[in-house]
Amino acid sequence: MLVEVSDDGAGFDARRLRRRAVDMGLLSAEKVAELTEQQSYELAFLPGLSTRAEATDLSGRGVGSTR
């Protein structure tokens, strides 16, 4: 299996990733508060986490998007 990743240059917003992880019930606010910035970026790999208001199987996860 080959996974290809590309970057649109927008990058990740660590605060937004932390907030969404809590909002989606993936981590507690207490646990998120303990994360380093690097660990916050790693939240992007949690199953189901998306910063998009709506993500589908066709549109992808929308992790880096601000829309």
OpenMM code with the backbone's topology and positions (N, CA, C; nanometers):
from openmm import Vec3, app, unit

residues = "MET LEU VAL GLU VAL SER ASP ASP GLY ALA GLY PHE ASP ALA ARG ARG LEU ARG ARG ARG ALA VAL ASP MET GLY LEU LEU SER ALA GLU LYS VAL ALA GLU LEU THR GLU GLN GLN SER TYR GLU LEU ALA PHE LEU PRO GLY LEU SER THR ARG ALA GLU ALA THR ASP LEU SER GLY ARG GLY VAL GLY SER THR ARG".split()
positions = [
    Vec3(0.0844, -0.1162, 0.0000),
    Vec3(0.0000, 0.0000, 0.0000),
    Vec3(0.0898, 0.1237, 0.0000),
    Vec3(0.0536, 0.2187, -0.0789),
    Vec3(0.1274, 0.3437, -0.0882),
    Vec3(0.0359, 0.4570, -0.0447),
    Vec3(0.0837, 0.5399, 0.0461),
    Vec3(0.0090, 0.6566, 0.0900),
    Vec3(0.0838, 0.7791, 0.0416),
    Vec3(0.0168, 0.8622, -0.0339),
    Vec3(0.0775, 0.9843, -0.0849),
    Vec3(0.0144, 1.1033, -0.0139),
    Vec3(0.0986, 1.1920, 0.0359),
    Vec3(0.0522, 1.3090, 0.1101),
    Vec3(0.1014, 1.4330, 0.0380),
    Vec3(0.0154, 1.5317, 0.0275),
    Vec3(0.0574, 1.6591, -0.0307),
    Vec3(0.0195, 1.7712, 0.0647),
    Vec3(0.0820, 1.8841, 0.0482),
    Vec3(0.0625, 1.9983, 0.1374),
    Vec3(0.0183, 2.1186, 0.0564),
    Vec3(-0.0912, 2.1802, 0.0985),
    Vec3(-0.1391, 2.2998, 0.0292),
    Vec3(-0.0731, 2.4267, 0.0836),
    Vec3(0.0132, 2.4102, 0.1843),
    Vec3(0.0845, 2.5243, 0.2393),
    Vec3(0.0138, 2.5909, 0.3556),
    Vec3(-0.1098, 2.5551, 0.3811),
    Vec3(-0.1857, 2.6178, 0.4893),
    Vec3(-0.1400, 2.5689, 0.6269),
    Vec3(-0.0887, 2.4476, 0.6331),
    Vec3(-0.0413, 2.3940, 0.7601),
    Vec3(-0.1544, 2.3557, 0.8537),
    Vec3(-0.1175, 2.3100, 0.9723),
    Vec3(-0.2125, 2.2718, 1.0760),
    Vec3(-0.2246, 2.3836, 1.1774),
    Vec3(-0.3409, 2.3991, 1.2324),
    Vec3(-0.3651, 2.4917, 1.3429),
    Vec3(-0.3765, 2.4061, 1.4682),
    Vec3(-0.2703, 2.4035, 1.5493),
    Vec3(-0.2651, 2.3162, 1.6665),
    Vec3(-0.3796, 2.3458, 1.7629),
    Vec3(-0.4143, 2.4727, 1.7817),
    Vec3(-0.5254, 2.5070, 1.8717),
    Vec3(-0.6570, 2.4499, 1.8210),
    Vec3(-0.6780, 2.4597, 1.6913),
    Vec3(-0.8017, 2.4081, 1.6322),
    Vec3(-0.8086, 2.2566, 1.6437),
    Vec3(-0.6979, 2.1885, 1.6226),
    Vec3(-0.6948, 2.0438, 1.6385),
    Vec3(-0.7296, 2.0038, 1.7817),
    Vec3(-0.6719, 2.0740, 1.8787),
    Vec3(-0.7016, 2.0438, 2.0193),
    Vec3(-0.8491, 2.0667, 2.0499),
    Vec3(-0.9026, 2.1788, 2.0044),
    Vec3(-1.0424, 2.2139, 2.0296),
    Vec3(-1.1367, 2.1095, 1.9678),
    Vec3(-1.1070, 2.0688, 1.8441),
    Vec3(-1.1929, 1.9695, 1.7779),
    Vec3(-1.1854, 1.8330, 1.8467),
    Vec3(-1.0678, 1.7943, 1.8936),
    Vec3(-1.0539, 1.6666, 1.9637),
    Vec3(-1.1437, 1.6642, 2.0871),
    Vec3(-1.1507, 1.7771, 2.1567),
    Vec3(-1.2378, 1.7870, 2.2744),
    Vec3(-1.3839, 1.7911, 2.2306),
    Vec3(-1.4156, 1.8760, 2.1330),
    Vec3(-1.5540, 1.8895, 2.0854),
    Vec3(-1.6111, 1.7576, 2.0357),
    Vec3(-1.5261, 1.6767, 1.9738),
    Vec3(-1.5710, 1.5492, 1.9190),
    Vec3(-1.5669, 1.4361, 2.0224),
    Vec3(-1.5227, 1.4670, 2.1446),
    Vec3(-1.5185, 1.3679, 2.2510),
    Vec3(-1.4058, 1.2674, 2.2379),
    Vec3(-1.3041, 1.3026, 2.1590),
    Vec3(-1.1916, 1.2112, 2.1388),
    Vec3(-1.0919, 1.2164, 2.2539),
    Vec3(-1.0803, 1.3324, 2.3178),
    Vec3(-0.9934, 1.3509, 2.4349),
    Vec3(-1.0604, 1.4481, 2.5300),
    Vec3(-1.0248, 1.4388, 2.6568),
    Vec3(-1.0781, 1.5331, 2.7554),
    Vec3(-1.0035, 1.6660, 2.7462),
    Vec3(-1.0660, 1.7728, 2.7943),
    Vec3(-1.0023, 1.9038, 2.7957),
    Vec3(-0.8754, 1.9002, 2.8807),
    Vec3(-0.8775, 1.8221, 2.9873),
    Vec3(-0.7610, 1.8115, 3.0751),
    Vec3(-0.6435, 1.7471, 3.0022),
    Vec3(-0.6716, 1.6392, 2.9275),
    Vec3(-0.5660, 1.5701, 2.8540),
    Vec3(-0.5100, 1.6591, 2.7431),
    Vec3(-0.5978, 1.7283, 2.6721),
    Vec3(-0.5553, 1.8168, 2.5636),
    Vec3(-0.4674, 1.9295, 2.6175),
    Vec3(-0.4990, 1.9801, 2.7350),
    Vec3(-0.4216, 2.0893, 2.7945),
    Vec3(-0.2782, 2.0472, 2.8250),
    Vec3(-0.2538, 1.9182, 2.8395),
    Vec3(-0.1204, 1.8669, 2.8709),
    Vec3(-0.0341, 1.8424, 2.7473),
    Vec3(-0.0931, 1.8492, 2.6278),
    Vec3(-0.0208, 1.8160, 2.5058),
    Vec3(0.0798, 1.9234, 2.4667),
    Vec3(0.1922, 1.8790, 2.4148),
    Vec3(0.2884, 1.9717, 2.3555),
    Vec3(0.2349, 2.0121, 2.2178),
    Vec3(0.2977, 2.1104, 2.1558),
    Vec3(0.2546, 2.1507, 2.0226),
    Vec3(0.2702, 2.0346, 1.9240),
    Vec3(0.3813, 1.9632, 1.9319),
    Vec3(0.4036, 1.8476, 1.8444),
    Vec3(0.2950, 1.7431, 1.8649),
    Vec3(0.2618, 1.7127, 1.9873),
    Vec3(0.1569, 1.6154, 2.0154),
    Vec3(0.0216, 1.6640, 1.9622),
    Vec3(-0.0006, 1.7947, 1.9662),
    Vec3(-0.1245, 1.8512, 1.9131),
    Vec3(-0.1352, 1.8258, 1.7638),
    Vec3(-0.0248, 1.8386, 1.6923),
    Vec3(-0.0249, 1.8100, 1.5489),
    Vec3(-0.0566, 1.6631, 1.5227),
    Vec3(-0.0126, 1.5775, 1.6096),
    Vec3(-0.0362, 1.4341, 1.5934),
    Vec3(-0.1834, 1.3974, 1.6090),
    Vec3(-0.2636, 1.4876, 1.6665),
    Vec3(-0.4077, 1.4636, 1.6773),
    Vec3(-0.4713, 1.4466, 1.5393),
    Vec3(-0.4093, 1.5031, 1.4376),
    Vec3(-0.4611, 1.4925, 1.3008),
    Vec3(-0.4731, 1.3472, 1.2565),
    Vec3(-0.4014, 1.2570, 1.3222),
    Vec3(-0.4039, 1.1170, 1.2841),
    Vec3(-0.5050, 1.0344, 1.3630),
    Vec3(-0.5784, 1.0982, 1.4542),
    Vec3(-0.6815, 1.0252, 1.5275),
    Vec3(-0.7952, 0.9880, 1.4332),
    Vec3(-0.8437, 0.8647, 1.4418),
    Vec3(-0.9554, 0.8244, 1.3564),
    Vec3(-1.0772, 0.9129, 1.3817),
    Vec3(-1.1334, 0.9662, 1.2747),
    Vec3(-1.2551, 1.0452, 1.2857),
    Vec3(-1.2357, 1.1931, 1.3084),
    Vec3(-1.1164, 1.2368, 1.3443),
    Vec3(-1.0964, 1.3793, 1.3696),
    Vec3(-1.0956, 1.4573, 1.2390),
    Vec3(-1.1726, 1.5633, 1.2362),
    Vec3(-1.1764, 1.6519, 1.1203),
    Vec3(-1.2025, 1.7931, 1.1683),
    Vec3(-1.1392, 1.8907, 1.1068),
    Vec3(-1.1675, 2.0303, 1.1399),
    Vec3(-1.2738, 2.0871, 1.0476),
    Vec3(-1.3192, 2.0076, 0.9539),
    Vec3(-1.4265, 2.0493, 0.8635),
    Vec3(-1.5600, 2.0356, 0.9348),
    Vec3(-1.6534, 2.1245, 0.9011),
    Vec3(-1.7887, 2.1121, 0.9545),
    Vec3(-1.8539, 1.9848, 0.9014),
    Vec3(-1.8197, 1.9488, 0.7771),
    Vec3(-1.8731, 1.8283, 0.7153),
    Vec3(-1.7643, 1.7646, 0.6298),
    Vec3(-1.7405, 1.6373, 0.6512),
    Vec3(-1.6446, 1.5636, 0.5698),
    Vec3(-1.7110, 1.4346, 0.5255),
    Vec3(-1.6915, 1.3964, 0.4020),
    Vec3(-1.7501, 1.2739, 0.3489),
    Vec3(-1.6395, 1.1808, 0.3049),
    Vec3(-1.6767, 1.0602, 0.2648),
    Vec3(-1.5777, 0.9655, 0.2128),
    Vec3(-1.5131, 1.0187, 0.0857),
    Vec3(-1.5879, 1.0961, 0.0088),
    Vec3(-1.5349, 1.1516, -0.1150),
    Vec3(-1.4501, 1.2759, -0.0920),
    Vec3(-1.4873, 1.3584, 0.0049),
    Vec3(-1.4151, 1.4841, 0.0253),
    Vec3(-1.2911, 1.4679, 0.1113),
    Vec3(-1.2795, 1.3566, 0.1793),
    Vec3(-1.1653, 1.3374, 0.2676),
    Vec3(-1.1939, 1.3906, 0.4060),
    Vec3(-1.0921, 1.3972, 0.4866),
    Vec3(-1.1096, 1.4343, 0.6252),
    Vec3(-1.1072, 1.5845, 0.6478),
    Vec3(-1.0425, 1.6606, 0.5615),
    Vec3(-1.0426, 1.8045, 0.5780),
    Vec3(-0.9684, 1.8545, 0.6990),
    Vec3(-0.8624, 1.7867, 0.7386),
    Vec3(-0.7925, 1.8211, 0.8611),
    Vec3(-0.7278, 1.9592, 0.8552),
    Vec3(-0.6679, 1.9943, 0.7439),
    Vec3(-0.5974, 2.1225, 0.7367),
    Vec3(-0.6844, 2.2380, 0.6906),
    Vec3(-0.8063, 2.2086, 0.6517),
    Vec3(-0.8916, 2.3111, 0.5939),
    Vec3(-0.9496, 2.4050, 0.6989),
    Vec3(-0.9692, 2.5290, 0.6623),
    Vec3(-1.0301, 2.6266, 0.7529),
    Vec3(-1.1714, 2.6592, 0.7100),
    Vec3(-1.2258, 2.5885, 0.6144),
    Vec3(-1.3607, 2.6161, 0.5643),
    Vec3(-1.4666, 2.5509, 0.6475),
] * unit.nanometer
topology = app.Topology()
chain = topology.addChain("A")
for resn in residues:
    res = topology.addResidue(resn, chain)
    for name in ("N", "CA", "C"):
        topology.addAtom(name, app.Element.getBySymbol(name[0]), res)
